[in-house]
Amino acid sequence: MTIDTVKLDFPTNCNVIIGQSHFIKTVEDIAEIMMNSVPGVKFGLAFCEASGPCLVRTEGTDPYLVEVAQKMAMSVRAGHSFYLVIGPGAYPLNVLDRIKTNPETCRIFCATANPVEVVRALTDQGAAILGVVDGFSPKGVEGAEDKIARKAMLREFGYKF
Protein backbone atom coordinates (compact mmCIF):
# COMPACT_ATOMS: atom_id res chain seq x y z
CA MET A 1 0.00 0.00 0.00
CA THR A 2 1.12 3.53 -0.74
CA ILE A 3 -0.23 6.83 0.48
CA ASP A 4 -0.18 10.00 -1.61
CA THR A 5 -2.05 13.25 -2.12
CA VAL A 6 -4.05 14.47 -5.09
CA LYS A 7 -4.54 18.21 -5.54
CA LEU A 8 -8.02 18.96 -6.88
CA ASP A 9 -8.41 21.62 -9.53
CA PHE A 10 -11.68 23.57 -9.63
CA PRO A 11 -12.70 27.17 -10.39
CA THR A 12 -12.02 29.65 -7.59
CA ASN A 13 -15.62 30.93 -7.73
CA CYS A 14 -17.02 27.45 -7.04
CA ASN A 15 -17.49 25.23 -3.99
CA VAL A 16 -17.00 21.48 -3.82
CA ILE A 17 -18.48 18.71 -1.73
CA ILE A 18 -16.53 15.47 -1.65
CA GLY A 19 -18.13 12.40 -0.15
CA GLN A 20 -18.55 8.66 -0.17
CA SER A 21 -21.72 6.72 -0.88
CA HIS A 22 -22.61 3.10 -1.53
CA PHE A 23 -24.83 2.88 -4.60
CA ILE A 24 -25.09 4.13 -8.18
CA LYS A 25 -28.45 5.72 -7.31
CA THR A 26 -26.38 8.46 -5.65
CA VAL A 27 -25.88 10.20 -8.99
CA GLU A 28 -29.55 10.85 -9.65
CA ASP A 29 -30.45 11.50 -6.01
CA ILE A 30 -27.79 14.17 -5.47
CA ALA A 31 -28.71 15.78 -8.81
CA GLU A 32 -32.35 15.93 -7.66
CA ILE A 33 -31.30 17.40 -4.31
CA MET A 34 -29.43 20.14 -6.15
CA MET A 35 -32.32 20.91 -8.50
CA ASN A 36 -34.90 20.97 -5.69
CA SER A 37 -32.80 23.03 -3.26
CA VAL A 38 -31.52 25.91 -5.39
CA PRO A 39 -33.59 26.93 -8.43
CA GLY A 40 -31.39 27.56 -11.46
CA VAL A 41 -28.32 26.05 -9.76
CA LYS A 42 -25.23 25.37 -11.87
CA PHE A 43 -23.44 22.19 -10.84
CA GLY A 44 -21.46 19.20 -12.00
CA LEU A 45 -21.44 15.81 -10.27
CA ALA A 46 -19.26 12.74 -10.73
CA PHE A 47 -19.55 9.39 -8.92
CA CYS A 48 -16.97 6.59 -9.08
CA GLU A 49 -18.75 3.29 -9.54
CA ALA A 50 -16.95 0.57 -7.52
CA SER A 51 -18.20 -2.64 -9.17
CA GLY A 52 -19.38 -3.89 -12.54
CA PRO A 53 -18.05 -1.65 -15.31
CA CYS A 54 -16.50 0.75 -12.70
CA LEU A 55 -17.36 3.88 -14.67
CA VAL A 56 -17.41 7.50 -13.56
CA ARG A 57 -21.12 8.40 -13.67
CA THR A 58 -22.01 12.07 -14.17
CA GLU A 59 -24.94 14.49 -13.95
CA GLY A 60 -25.26 18.24 -13.84
CA THR A 61 -26.68 21.41 -15.30
CA ASP A 62 -23.42 22.96 -16.50
CA PRO A 63 -21.26 20.94 -18.95
CA TYR A 64 -18.05 22.64 -17.82
CA LEU A 65 -18.70 21.89 -14.14
CA VAL A 66 -19.60 18.29 -15.03
CA GLU A 67 -16.21 18.04 -16.77
CA VAL A 68 -14.44 19.51 -13.72
CA ALA A 69 -16.15 16.96 -11.43
CA GLN A 70 -15.31 14.15 -13.84
CA LYS A 71 -11.62 15.14 -13.85
CA MET A 72 -11.60 15.16 -10.03
CA ALA A 73 -13.09 11.67 -9.95
CA MET A 74 -10.59 10.35 -12.49
CA SER A 75 -7.66 11.92 -10.64
CA VAL A 76 -8.59 10.42 -7.24
CA ARG A 77 -10.08 7.15 -8.58
CA ALA A 78 -11.57 6.04 -5.24
CA GLY A 79 -14.52 3.68 -5.52
CA HIS A 80 -17.87 5.04 -4.37
CA SER A 81 -16.51 8.57 -3.98
CA PHE A 82 -18.44 11.52 -5.35
CA TYR A 83 -17.41 15.01 -6.38
CA LEU A 84 -19.97 17.81 -6.52
CA VAL A 85 -18.86 21.13 -8.00
CA ILE A 86 -21.29 23.93 -7.14
CA GLY A 87 -21.31 27.02 -9.35
CA PRO A 88 -21.53 30.66 -8.25
CA GLY A 89 -24.69 31.69 -6.41
CA ALA A 90 -25.15 28.42 -4.51
CA TYR A 91 -23.23 27.09 -1.53
CA PRO A 92 -22.80 23.83 0.40
CA LEU A 93 -24.87 25.44 3.17
CA ASN A 94 -27.87 25.25 0.80
CA VAL A 95 -27.64 21.47 0.23
CA LEU A 96 -25.32 19.80 2.73
CA ASP A 97 -27.95 18.59 5.21
CA ARG A 98 -30.01 17.05 2.41
CA ILE A 99 -26.96 15.31 0.94
CA LYS A 100 -25.99 13.98 4.39
CA THR A 101 -29.48 12.53 4.93
CA ASN A 102 -29.59 10.96 1.46
CA PRO A 103 -29.85 7.17 2.10
CA GLU A 104 -26.84 6.41 -0.11
CA THR A 105 -24.47 8.92 1.52
CA CYS A 106 -21.97 7.30 3.90
CA ARG A 107 -19.78 10.31 4.73
CA ILE A 108 -18.77 13.80 3.71
CA PHE A 109 -15.05 14.54 3.52
CA CYS A 110 -15.35 18.29 2.89
CA ALA A 111 -17.61 21.09 1.71
CA THR A 112 -15.47 24.07 0.78
CA ALA A 113 -14.30 26.75 -1.61
CA ASN A 114 -10.73 26.39 -0.31
CA PRO A 115 -7.93 24.60 -2.15
CA VAL A 116 -8.27 20.84 -1.52
CA GLU A 117 -5.78 18.00 -1.43
CA VAL A 118 -7.14 14.46 -1.09
CA VAL A 119 -5.06 12.10 1.06
CA ARG A 120 -5.35 8.77 -0.72
CA ALA A 121 -4.33 5.16 -0.11
CA LEU A 122 -3.52 2.98 -3.12
CA THR A 123 -3.67 -0.81 -2.97
CA ASP A 124 -3.66 -3.57 -5.57
CA GLN A 125 -7.48 -3.45 -5.48
CA GLY A 126 -7.95 0.28 -5.88
CA ALA A 127 -7.89 3.64 -4.12
CA ALA A 128 -9.46 5.01 -0.94
CA ILE A 129 -9.86 8.52 0.42
CA LEU A 130 -8.28 8.68 3.88
CA GLY A 131 -9.14 12.34 4.37
CA VAL A 132 -8.68 15.79 2.89
CA VAL A 133 -6.54 18.85 3.45
CA ASP A 134 -9.09 21.68 3.32
CA GLY A 135 -7.44 25.08 2.93
CA PHE A 136 -4.49 26.12 5.05
CA SER A 137 -3.28 25.74 8.65
CA PRO A 138 -4.22 28.38 11.25
CA LYS A 139 -1.83 31.31 11.66
CA GLY A 140 -3.13 32.44 15.05
CA VAL A 141 -6.22 32.96 17.20
CA GLU A 142 -8.84 35.61 16.44
CA GLY A 143 -8.75 38.81 18.43
CA ALA A 144 -11.52 41.27 19.23
CA GLU A 145 -11.29 43.02 15.83
CA ASP A 146 -11.26 39.68 14.00
CA LYS A 147 -14.41 38.65 15.86
CA ILE A 148 -16.17 41.88 14.84
CA ALA A 149 -15.11 41.33 11.21
CA ARG A 150 -16.34 37.70 11.26
CA LYS A 151 -19.75 38.71 12.57
CA ALA A 152 -20.01 41.54 10.03
CA MET A 153 -19.12 39.18 7.17
CA LEU A 154 -21.90 36.74 8.14
CA ARG A 155 -24.41 39.59 8.15
CA GLU A 156 -23.10 40.89 4.82
CA PHE A 157 -23.66 37.42 3.33
CA GLY A 158 -27.21 37.43 4.71
CA TYR A 159 -26.74 34.47 7.09
CA LYS A 160 -27.36 36.50 10.25
CA PHE A 161 -29.63 39.44 11.12
C-alpha positions in Angstrom: 0.0 0.0 0.0 1.1 3.5 -0.7 -0.2 6.8 0.5 -0.2 10.0 -1.6 -2.1 13.3 -2.1 -4.1 14.5 -5.1 -4.5 18.2 -5.5 -8.0 19.0 -6.9 -8.4 21.6 -9.5 -11.7 23.6 -9.6 -12.7 27.2 -10.4 -12.0 29.7 -7.6 -15.6 30.9 -7.7 -17.0 27.4 -7.0 -17.5 25.2 -4.0 -17.0 21.5 -3.8 -18.5 18.7 -1.7 -16.5 15.5 -1.7 -18.1 12.4 -0.1 -18.6 8.7 -0.2 -21.7 6.7 -0.9 -22.6 3.1 -1.5 -24.8 2.9 -4.6 -25.1 4.1 -8.2 -28.5 5.7 -7.3 -26.4 8.5 -5.6 -25.9 10.2 -9.0 -29.6 10.9 -9.7 -30.5 11.5 -6.0 -27.8 14.2 -5.5 -28.7 15.8 -8.8 -32.4 15.9 -7.7 -31.3 17.4 -4.3 -29.4 20.1 -6.2 -32.3 20.9 -8.5 -34.9 21.0 -5.7 -32.8 23.0 -3.3 -31.5 25.9 -5.4 -33.6 26.9 -8.4 -31.4 27.6 -11.5 -28.3 26.1 -9.8 -25.2 25.4 -11.9 -23.4 22.2 -10.8 -21.5 19.2 -12.0 -21.4 15.8 -10.3 -19.3 12.7 -10.7 -19.5 9.4 -8.9 -17.0 6.6 -9.1 -18.8 3.3 -9.5 -16.9 0.6 -7.5 -18.2 -2.6 -9.2 -19.4 -3.9 -12.5 -18.1 -1.6 -15.3 -16.5 0.7 -12.7 -17.4 3.9 -14.7 -17.4 7.5 -13.6 -21.1 8.4 -13.7 -22.0 12.1 -14.2 -24.9 14.5 -14.0 -25.3 18.2 -13.8 -26.7 21.4 -15.3 -23.4 23.0 -16.5 -21.3 20.9 -18.9 -18.0 22.6 -17.8 -18.7 21.9 -14.1 -19.6 18.3 -15.0 -16.2 18.0 -16.8 -14.4 19.5 -13.7 -16.2 17.0 -11.4 -15.3 14.1 -13.8 -11.6 15.1 -13.8 -11.6 15.2 -10.0 -13.1 11.7 -10.0 -10.6 10.4 -12.5 -7.7 11.9 -10.6 -8.6 10.4 -7.2 -10.1 7.1 -8.6 -11.6 6.0 -5.2 -14.5 3.7 -5.5 -17.9 5.0 -4.4 -16.5 8.6 -4.0 -18.4 11.5 -5.4 -17.4 15.0 -6.4 -20.0 17.8 -6.5 -18.9 21.1 -8.0 -21.3 23.9 -7.1 -21.3 27.0 -9.3 -21.5 30.7 -8.3 -24.7 31.7 -6.4 -25.1 28.4 -4.5 -23.2 27.1 -1.5 -22.8 23.8 0.4 -24.9 25.4 3.2 -27.9 25.3 0.8 -27.6 21.5 0.2 -25.3 19.8 2.7 -28.0 18.6 5.2 -30.0 17.1 2.4 -27.0 15.3 0.9 -26.0 14.0 4.4 -29.5 12.5 4.9 -29.6 11.0 1.5 -29.9 7.2 2.1 -26.8 6.4 -0.1 -24.5 8.9 1.5 -22.0 7.3 3.9 -19.8 10.3 4.7 -18.8 13.8 3.7 -15.0 14.5 3.5 -15.4 18.3 2.9 -17.6 21.1 1.7 -15.5 24.1 0.8 -14.3 26.7 -1.6 -10.7 26.4 -0.3 -7.9 24.6 -2.2 -8.3 20.8 -1.5 -5.8 18.0 -1.4 -7.1 14.5 -1.1 -5.1 12.1 1.1 -5.3 8.8 -0.7 -4.3 5.2 -0.1 -3.5 3.0 -3.1 -3.7 -0.8 -3.0 -3.7 -3.6 -5.6 -7.5 -3.4 -5.5 -8.0 0.3 -5.9 -7.9 3.6 -4.1 -9.5 5.0 -0.9 -9.9 8.5 0.4 -8.3 8.7 3.9 -9.1 12.3 4.4 -8.7 15.8 2.9 -6.5 18.8 3.5 -9.1 21.7 3.3 -7.4 25.1 2.9 -4.5 26.1 5.0 -3.3 25.7 8.7 -4.2 28.4 11.2 -1.8 31.3 11.7 -3.1 32.4 15.0 -6.2 33.0 17.2 -8.8 35.6 16.4 -8.8 38.8 18.4 -11.5 41.3 19.2 -11.3 43.0 15.8 -11.3 39.7 14.0 -14.4 38.6 15.9 -16.2 41.9 14.8 -15.1 41.3 11.2 -16.3 37.7 11.3 -19.8 38.7 12.6 -20.0 41.5 10.0 -19.1 39.2 7.2 -21.9 36.7 8.1 -24.4 39.6 8.1 -23.1 40.9 4.8 -23.7 37.4 3.3 -27.2 37.4 4.7 -26.7 34.5 7.1 -27.4 36.5 10.3 -29.6 39.4 11.1 
